[in-house]
Structures are given as structure tokens and as C-alpha cells.
Amino acid sequence: MLVRSSIDRSSRALEDYLMAIYRLEELFGEARTTVLTNELSVKPATISKMISKLAAKNLIIWEPYKGVRLSEKGRAIAEKIVRRHRIAEYFLVNILNMDSVKAHRYAHMMEHLPEEFFDKLYEFLGKPSICPHGNPIPGATPSTDVLKAKPLIKFSIGLTIRIVRILCTAGGEIIADIYKLGIDIGKRVKIVSFSERGIVLEIDEKRILVEYRYTLAIYGVPVE
């Protein structure tokens, strides 16, 4: 039993790392080791040790002093974890009516359950294509909006944007902060101006400043 428990912990740690790298790639195109350290709340020495293991297993492409990216093999594993996580989120929010930020955190605990459980849950839920935050569930056919969506930073002043995706991090801090600003899936926002700190948006007849670090996580499509 002790051996099995040790194996389970090792497997979960590996999955957590791959999931974190996947999310950081969604946000920044790569996972820098310093950011990965903050994302997983571990020491730099621990990150370096695990990165070496992942590289040895050909799960990541590692450029020392720069960052890491998932290999084809690593991405295939990460997408399975992401699929389980987003199915769990959908269940918690749409069936149990749980707050979406709490659901994100609980889904992280559930994502290590067996694949068979999620296959049956996915069927029960009617095979949704996106999670409550608008992010695609791997294996499902993505909507046109998801395929066309771009981060807010990519749009021009004066455009009205409909929010269709909000990217997430491990603890859910980014989505929690974004929702507190009044931004949610389906909301319409207008790009008013760019400043040194971020983008000024008009939403619900008021103006708010969204810091640049959040604009990379907020995806939308222009309103025709």
C-alpha cells in the first residue's frame, strides 16, 4: 500500500506539472521556470528537479535559463488532464450550481480520478464542448467563436468585444480577479484606450482598467 501511495503521488505531481505548463503555454506561449515556480508554489530547486525528470521522459522541450514547452508526447498527456478538469468544472457549475471559481479549485482535486469516470460523466452531461470559463474541452469540436477568439490586447481602440474565453491558472487567482472586475463569458466590452498599466474598458456603462497581465487571459470576438 505504501508503494502504491508513493506511485500515486508521483503520478499526480507529474500531471500537475504538465497541466501547469499547458496553462502557461496558453497564456504566454511557453512556461518560464520562474513563473512555473510561482504557479505551483514550490521551490526553484524542486522545479529544476522535476523539469529534468520530464525532459528525460521526453514530455517537455527544455531550454535552460529560458523555459519549457510540452513535447507532442507531453501535450497528449496534458490534454487528457485538461479534459478531465474541464468536464469536472462543467459538472460542478451546471449541475451542482457551484461558484465557478470554487469549481475550478475543486476540479483540480477531481482531475486525477480514472478516465472511465470522466467518460461516463461526459456522456451524462451531454458532451459539452466548453467549460464554464469558455475554454474548449479537448476531444470536442470547438465552436467558431472559440476558434476566432483573440486576447483583448490584440484588439484596436473603439471596438466592442464579446467575451468568449477566460484562461485559468492552477489556483484560479486570475479568473477570480477577472470576475471581480465584472467581466464574464458573454459580456460585451468596448476598448476605450491603452495606458502604461493596461487597457481601459467600458462595461455596463462604466469604465474600468484591466492590467495587461489579465488581458492575455481574456479572449473575445468583435461584435459585428
GUTI-380471 format. One record per atom (N, C-alpha, C): z, x, y. Coordinates in steps of 0.1 Angstrom, whole numbers, plus 2048, in hexadecimal, padded with zeros to 3 digits. Layout:
(node (Z X Y));
...
END
This chain:
(node (800 808 7F4));
(node (800 800 800));
(node (800 809 80D));
(node (807 814 80C));
(node (808 81C 818));
(node (7FA 823 81A));
(node (7F3 826 810));
(node (7E6 82C 811));
(node (7DC 823 817));
(node (7DD 816 812));
(node (7D4 80C 817));
(node (7D7 809 826));
(node (7E4 809 829));
(node (7E7 806 837));
(node (7E2 811 840));
(node (7E3 81E 83C));
(node (7DE 829 843));
(node (7CF 828 845));
(node (7C8 824 83A));
(node (7B9 822 83B));
(node (7B5 817 845));
(node (7BD 80C 844));
(node (7BA 801 84D));
(node (7BC 805 85C));
(node (7C7 80D 85F));
(node (7C9 812 86C));
(node (7BE 81B 871));
(node (7B9 824 868));
(node (7AF 82D 86B));
(node (7A2 825 86E));
(node (79F 81B 866));
(node (793 813 868));
(node (793 80C 875));
(node (79F 806 878));
(node (7A0 7FE 885));
(node (79F 807 891));
(node (7A4 813 890));
(node (7A3 81D 89B));
(node (794 820 89D));
(node (78D 823 892));
(node (77F 826 894));
(node (777 81A 89A));
(node (77A 80E 896));
(node (774 802 89B));
(node (777 801 8AA));
(node (784 803 8AE));
(node (788 802 8BC));
(node (780 80C 8C5));
(node (77E 818 8C0));
(node (777 822 8C7));
(node (768 81E 8C9));
(node (762 81A 8BE));
(node (754 816 8BF));
(node (752 80A 8C8));
(node (75B 800 8C7));
(node (75B 7F5 8D0));
(node (75C 7F9 8DF));
(node (765 802 8E2));
(node (767 806 8EF));
(node (75B 80E 8F5));
(node (755 816 8EC));
(node (749 81D 8F0));
(node (73E 813 8F3));
(node (73C 809 8EA));
(node (732 7FF 8EC));
(node (734 7F8 8FA));
(node (740 7F4 8FD));
(node (742 7ED 90A));
(node (73F 7F6 916));
(node (743 803 915));
(node (741 80C 920));
(node (732 80F 921));
(node (72B 80F 916));
(node (71C 810 917));
(node (716 804 91E));
(node (71B 7F8 91B));
(node (716 7EC 922));
(node (718 7EE 931));
(node (724 7F3 935));
(node (727 7F4 943));
(node (720 7FF 94A));
(node (720 80B 944));
(node (71C 817 94B));
(node (710 81F 945));
(node (70C 81A 939));
(node (701 821 932));
(node (706 82C 929));
(node (713 830 92A));
(node (719 83A 922));
(node (728 839 923));
(node (72F 840 91A));
(node (73E 840 91A));
(node (743 84D 91D));
(node (747 850 92A));
(node (74D 85D 92D));
(node (75B 85E 927));
(node (75E 86A 923));
(node (76B 86B 91B));
(node (777 868 924));
(node (776 86B 931));
(node (782 867 93A));
(node (783 858 93B));
(node (778 851 93C));
(node (779 842 93C));
(node (77E 83D 92F));
(node (779 843 924));
(node (77D 83E 917));
(node (78C 840 915));
(node (792 84B 91A));
(node (7A0 84D 91A));
(node (7A8 842 920));
(node (7A3 83D 92C));
(node (7AA 832 933));
(node (7A8 825 92B));
(node (79C 823 926));
(node (798 817 91F));
(node (7A1 814 913));
(node (7A4 81F 90C));
(node (7AC 81E 900));
(node (7BA 821 901));
(node (7BE 826 90D));
(node (7CC 829 911));
(node (7D2 833 907));
(node (7CA 83E 905));
(node (7CF 849 8FC));
(node (7CD 856 903));
(node (7D3 861 8FE));
(node (7D2 86E 904));
(node (7C5 874 902));
(node (7C0 87D 90B));
(node (7B4 884 90A));
(node (7B2 88B 8FD));
(node (7BD 891 8F8));
(node (7BC 899 8EB));
(node (7B9 890 8E0));
(node (7BE 883 8E0));
(node (7BC 879 8D6));
(node (7AD 875 8D6));
(node (7A8 873 8E2));
(node (79A 86F 8E4));
(node (791 87A 8DE));
(node (794 887 8E2));
(node (78B 892 8DD));
(node (78B 893 8CE));
(node (797 890 8C8));
(node (798 891 8B9));
(node (790 886 8B3));
(node (791 87A 8B8));
(node (789 86F 8B2));
(node (77A 870 8B5));
(node (776 875 8C0));
(node (768 877 8C3));
(node (762 880 8BA));
(node (76A 88B 8B6));
(node (765 895 8AD));
(node (762 88E 89F));
(node (76C 885 89B));
(node (76A 87E 88E));
(node (75E 875 88E));
(node (75C 86E 89A));
(node (751 865 89B));
(node (744 86C 89A));
(node (743 878 8A1));
(node (737 880 8A1));
(node (734 885 893));
(node (73F 889 88C));
(node (73D 88F 87F));
(node (737 884 875));
(node (73B 877 878));
(node (736 86C 870));
(node (728 867 875));
(node (723 86E 87F));
(node (716 86A 885));
(node (716 85C 88B));
(node (722 858 890));
(node (723 84B 896));
(node (721 84B 8A5));
(node (721 857 8AB));
(node (71F 859 8BA));
(node (717 865 8BD));
(node (711 865 8C9));
(node (70B 871 8CE));
(node (714 876 8D9));
(node (718 882 8D7));
(node (723 888 8E0));
(node (71D 894 8E8));
(node (71F 892 8F5));
(node (71B 89E 8FE));
(node (728 8A2 904));
(node (72E 8AE 900));
(node (73B 8B3 905));
(node (73B 8B3 914));
(node (747 8B0 91A));
(node (749 8AF 928));
(node (741 8A5 930));
(node (73A 89D 928));
(node (732 892 92F));
(node (737 884 929));
(node (732 881 91D));
(node (736 874 918));
(node (72F 872 90A));
(node (731 866 905));
(node (72C 863 8F8));
(node (723 856 8F8));
(node (71A 855 8EF));
(node (712 849 8ED));
(node (712 846 8DE));
(node (711 839 8DB));
(node (710 835 8CD));
(node (703 83A 8C6));
(node (704 83F 8BA));
(node (6F8 841 8B3));
(node (6F3 834 8AD));
(node (6E7 834 8A7));
(node (6E2 828 8A0));
(node (6EC 823 896));
(node (6F2 82C 88E));
(node (6FB 828 884));
(node (708 822 88B));
(node (70D 829 895));
(node (719 825 89C));
(node (717 817 8A3));
(node (70B 815 8A9));
(node (708 809 8AF));
(node (708 7FD 8A6));
(node (703 7FF 89A));
(node (703 7F5 890));
(node (711 7F0 88C));
(node (71A 7FA 88B));
(node (728 7F6 888));
(node (72E 7EF 894));
(node (72C 7F5 8A0));
(node (732 7EF 8AC));
(node (72D 7E0 8AE));
(node (721 7DE 8AB));
(node (71C 7D0 8AD));
(node (722 7C6 8A4));
(node (726 7CB 898));
(node (72D 7C2 88F));
(node (73B 7BE 894));
(node (741 7C8 89A));
(node (74F 7C6 8A0));
(node (74D 7BD 8AD));
(node (743 7C0 8B5));
(node (741 7B7 8C1));
(node (73E 7A9 8BD));
(node (736 7A7 8B2));
(node (733 79A 8AD));
(node (740 792 8AA));
(node (749 799 8A2));
(node (755 793 89E));
(node (75E 78F 8AA));
(node (75E 798 8B3));
(node (767 796 8BF));
(node (762 78A 8C7));
(node (755 789 8C9));
(node (74F 77F 8D2));
(node (74F 771 8CB));
(node (74E 771 8BE));
(node (750 765 8B6));
(node (75E 760 8B7));
(node (768 769 8B6));
(node (776 766 8B8));
(node (779 760 8C6));
(node (773 766 8D0));
(node (775 761 8DE));
(node (770 753 8DF));
(node (764 751 8D9));
(node (75E 743 8DA));
(node (767 739 8D4));
(node (76D 73C 8C8));
(node (776 733 8C1));
(node (783 731 8C9));
(node (789 73B 8CE));
(node (795 73A 8D6));
(node (794 732 8E2));
(node (788 734 8E9));
(node (786 72D 8F6));
(node (781 71E 8F4));
(node (777 71D 8EC));
(node (770 710 8EA));
(node (777 706 8E0));
(node (77E 70C 8D7));
(node (785 703 8CD));
(node (794 702 8D0));
(node (79A 70D 8D3));
(node (7A8 70C 8D6));
(node (7AC 70B 8E5));
(node (7A1 70B 8ED));
(node (7A3 709 8FC));
(node (7AD 714 902));
(node (7AB 720 8FD));
(node (7B3 72B 902));
(node (7AD 731 90F));
(node (7B5 736 917));
(node (7B1 73D 923));
(node (7A8 748 91F));
(node (79C 74A 926));
(node (792 754 921));
(node (797 762 922));
(node (7A0 766 92B));
(node (7A5 774 92B));
(node (7AE 776 920));
(node (7B7 76C 91D));
(node (7C0 76E 911));
(node (7B8 76E 904));
(node (7AD 766 904));
(node (7A5 765 8F8));
(node (79E 773 8F5));
(node (79A 77A 900));
(node (794 787 8FF));
(node (79E 790 8F8));
(node (7AB 790 8FC));
(node (7B5 799 8F6));
(node (7B9 795 8E8));
(node (7B9 788 8E5));
(node (7BC 784 8D7));
(node (7B1 787 8CE));
(node (7A5 786 8D3));
(node (799 788 8CB));
(node (799 797 8C7));
(node (79E 7A0 8CF));
(node (79F 7AE 8CB));
(node (7A8 7B0 8BF));
(node (7B2 7A7 8BE));
(node (7BB 7A8 8B2));
(node (7B3 7A2 8A5));
(node (7AB 798 8A8));
(node (7A4 791 89D));
(node (798 799 898));
(node (792 7A1 8A0));
(node (785 7A7 89C));
(node (785 7B0 890));
(node (791 7B3 88B));
(node (792 7BC 87F));
(node (793 7B3 872));
(node (792 7A6 873));
(node (792 79D 868));
(node (785 79F 860));
(node (785 79B 853));
(node (779 79D 84B));
(node (76D 796 850));
(node (761 79C 84D));
(node (754 796 851));
(node (752 788 84C));
(node (757 785 840));
(node (755 778 83A));
(node (75B 76D 843));
(node (767 770 848));
(node (76E 767 851));
(node (765 763 85D));
(node (75F 76D 863));
(node (757 76B 86F));
(node (74A 764 86C));
(node (745 767 860));
(node (738 760 85C));
(node (73B 751 85B));
(node (746 74D 855));
(node (74A 73F 853));
(node (74D 739 861));
(node (755 740 869));
(node (759 73B 876));
(node (74C 739 87F));
(node (743 742 87E));
(node (736 741 886));
(node (72F 734 882));
(node (72E 732 875));
(node (727 725 871));
(node (72F 719 876));
(node (73C 719 875));
(node (744 70E 87A));
(node (742 70B 888));
(node (740 716 890));
(node (73F 714 89F));
(node (731 710 8A3));
(node (728 70F 89A));
(node (71A 70B 89D));
(node (711 717 8A1));
(node (715 723 89D));
(node (70D 72F 8A0));
(node (70A 731 8AF));
(node (715 732 8B7));
(node (712 735 8C6));
(node (70B 742 8C8));
(node (704 743 8D3));
(node (6FD 74F 8D6));
(node (704 758 8E0));
(node (70E 753 8E7));
(node (716 75B 8F1));
(node (725 758 8F0));
(node (72D 762 8F5));
(node (73B 760 8F5));
(node (73E 758 902));
(node (74B 755 905));
(node (74F 74E 911));
(node (74C 755 91E));
(node (74A 762 91D));
(node (747 76A 929));
(node (738 76C 92B));
(node (730 765 923));
(node (722 766 924));
(node (71B 772 91D));
(node (723 77A 916));
(node (71D 785 90F));
(node (717 781 901));
(node (70C 787 8FE));
(node (705 783 8F1));
(node (70C 787 8E5));
(node (70C 77E 8DB));
(node (712 781 8CE));
(node (707 787 8C5));
(node (70A 794 8C1));
(node (6FF 79B 8B9));
(node (6FB 793 8AD));
(node (6EE 793 8AB));
(node (6E9 78B 8A0));
(node (6E3 77E 8A4));
(node (6E8 778 8AF));
(node (6E3 76C 8B5));
(node (6D7 76E 8BE));
(node (6CE 765 8C0));
(node (6C3 766 8C9));
(node (6C8 764 8D7));
(node (6C7 76F 8E0));
(node (6CC 76E 8EE));
(node (6C4 764 8F6));
(node (6CB 75E 900));
(node (6C4 755 909));
(node (6BB 75C 913));
(node (6B2 755 919));
(node (6A9 75C 923));
(node (6B1 761 92E));
(node (6BC 75A 932));
(node (6C4 75E 93D));
(node (6CB 76B 93A));
(node (6D0 76C 92E));
(node (6D7 779 92A));
(node (6CD 785 92A));
(node (6C1 782 926));
(node (6B7 78D 925));
(node (6B3 791 933));
(node (6B3 788 93C));
(node (6AE 78B 94A));
(node (6B9 78F 953));
(node (6C6 78D 94F));
(node (6D1 790 958));
(node (6D2 79F 95C));
(node (6D7 7A1 968));
(node (6D9 7AF 96E));
(node (6E6 7AF 975));
(node (6ED 7BB 976));
(node (6F9 7BC 97D));
(node (6F7 7B9 98C));
(node (701 7B4 993));
(node (700 7B0 9A1));
(node (6FB 7BB 9AA));
(node (6FE 7C7 9A6));
(node (6FA 7D3 9AE));
(node (6EB 7D4 9AF));
(node (6E4 7CE 9A6));
(node (6D5 7CF 9A5));
(node (6CE 7C5 9AE));
(node (6D6 7BB 9B4));
(node (6CF 7B1 9BC));
(node (6CF 7B4 9CB));
(node (6C6 7AE 9D2));
(node (6C5 7B0 9E1));
(node (6CD 7A6 9E9));
(node (6D0 7AA 9F5));
(node (6D7 7A2 9FF));
(node (6CF 795 A01));
(node (6D7 78A A02));
(node (6D0 77D A04));
(node (6CE 775 9F8));
(node (6CD 77B 9EC));
(node (6CA 774 9E0));
(node (6D6 76C 9DB));
(node (6D4 760 9D6));
(node (6DE 758 9CF));
(node (6DD 75B 9C0));
(node (6E8 75E 9BA));
(node (6E8 762 9AC));
(node (6F1 759 9A4));
(node (6EC 755 998));
(node (6F5 74D 98F));
(node (6FB 757 985));
(node (708 757 983));
(node (70F 760 97A));
(node (70D 75B 96B));
(node (708 764 963));
(node (706 761 955));
(node (70D 76A 94B));
(node (712 775 94F));
(node (719 77E 946));
(node (724 786 94E));
(node (730 788 948));
(node (73A 791 94D));
(node (73E 79A 942));
(node (73B 7A7 944));
(node (73E 7B1 93A));
(node (74D 7B3 939));
(node (752 7B8 92D));
(node (760 7B9 92B));
(node (764 7C7 927));
(node (771 7CA 929));
(node (777 7D6 924));
(node (782 7D3 91A));
(node (788 7DD 914));
(node (791 7DB 909));
(node (79C 7D1 90C));
(node (7A3 7D4 917));
(node (7AF 7CC 91B));
(node (7AC 7BF 922));
(node (7A0 7BE 927));
(node (79C 7B2 92E));
(node (79F 7B2 93D));
(node (7A3 7BE 942));
(node (7A7 7BF 950));
(node (79B 7BC 959));
(node (78F 7C1 956));
(node (784 7BE 95F));
(node (781 7AF 960));
(node (780 7A8 954));
(node (77D 79A 955));
(node (788 792 95C));
(node (795 796 95A));
(node (7A0 790 961));
(node (79F 791 970));
(node (79C 79D 975));
(node (79A 79F 983));
(node (78E 798 989));
(node (783 797 981));
(node (777 790 986));
(node (77A 781 987));
(node (780 77B 97D));
(node (783 76D 97D));
(node (78D 769 989));
(node (796 773 98C));
(node (79F 770 997));
(node (797 76F 9A4));
(node (78C 775 9A5));
(node (784 775 9B1));
(node (77C 767 9B3));
(node (77D 75F 9A8));
(node (776 752 9A8));
(node (768 753 9A2));
(node (765 75E 99C));
(node (758 760 996));
(node (759 75C 987));
(node (750 754 983));
(node (750 750 975));
(node (742 74D 970));
(node (740 74B 963));
(node (733 748 95E));
(node (72E 73A 964));
(node (721 73B 969));
(node (71B 72F 96F));
(node (71D 72E 97E));
(node (726 736 983));
(node (728 736 992));
(node (71C 73B 999));
(node (71A 736 9A5));
(node (70F 73B 9AE));
(node (715 743 9B9));
(node (710 74F 9BB));
(node (715 758 9C6));
(node (709 75D 9CE));
(node (70B 75F 9DB));
(node (701 764 9E4));
(node (705 773 9E8));
(node (6FB 77C 9E7));
(node (6FD 78A 9EB));
(node (6FC 78A 9FA));
(node (708 78D A01));
(node (708 78D A0F));
(node (705 79A A15));
(node (70C 7A5 A10));
(node (70A 7B2 A15));
(node (710 7BC A0B));
(node (70D 7C9 A0E));
(node (713 7D4 A06));
(node (71B 7DC A0F));
(node (727 7E1 A0A));
(node (730 7E9 A13));
(node (733 7F6 A0B));
(node (73B 7FE A11));
(node (73F 80A A0A));
(node (748 807 9FD));
(node (74F 7FC 9FE));
(node (758 7F9 9F3));
(node (752 7F0 9E8));
(node (748 7E8 9EC));
(node (742 7DF 9E2));
(node (738 7D5 9E8));
(node (736 7CA 9E2));
(node (72D 7C0 9E6));
(node (734 7B4 9EC));
(node (730 7AF 9F7));
(node (736 7A3 9FD));
(node (72E 797 9F7));
(node (735 78E 9F1));
(node (72E 782 9EC));
(node (733 775 9F3));
(node (72A 76B 9F3));
(node (72E 75E 9F7));
(node (72F 755 9EB));
(node (73B 74F 9E9));
(node (73E 747 9DD));
(node (747 73C 9E1));
(node (743 72F 9DE));
(node (74B 724 9E1));
(node (74E 723 9F0));
(node (744 726 9F8));
(node (745 726 A07));
(node (74F 730 A0D));
(node (752 73A A06));
(node (75A 745 A0B));
(node (755 752 A07));
(node (759 75C A0F));
(node (753 76A A0C));
(node (75E 772 A05));
(node (75A 77A 9FB));
(node (763 783 9F4));
(node (75D 791 9F3));
(node (765 79B 9F1));
(node (760 7A8 9EF));
(node (762 7AC 9E0));
(node (757 7AF 9D9));
(node (758 7B3 9CB));
(node (756 7C2 9CA));
(node (760 7C9 9C6));
(node (75F 7D8 9C5));
(node (753 7DC 9BB));
(node (74D 7E7 9BE));
(node (741 7EC 9B6));
(node (744 7ED 9A8));
(node (751 7F1 9A4));
(node (754 7F3 996));
(node (753 7E5 98E));
(node (755 7DA 996));
(node (754 7CD 98F));
(node (745 7C8 98F));
(node (73D 7CC 999));
(node (730 7C7 99A));
(node (727 7CB 98E));
(node (72B 7D6 988));
(node (724 7DB 97C));
(node (726 7D2 970));
(node (731 7CA 970));
(node (735 7C2 965));
(node (730 7B3 967));
(node (72C 7B0 973));
(node (728 7A2 976));
(node (719 7A1 976));
(node (714 79A 96C));
(node (705 798 96A));
(node (701 78A 96E));
(node (6F5 789 975));
(node (6F0 77C 979));
(node (6E1 77C 979));
(node (6DB 770 97C));
(node (6CD 76E 97E));
(node (6CB 768 98B));
(node (6C0 76B 992));
(node (6BE 764 99F));
(node (6BB 756 99E));
(node (6C0 74E 9A8));
(node (6BD 740 9A8));
(node (6B0 73D 9AE));
(node (6A7 736 9A7));
(node (69A 734 9AC));
(node (69A 72A 9B8));
END
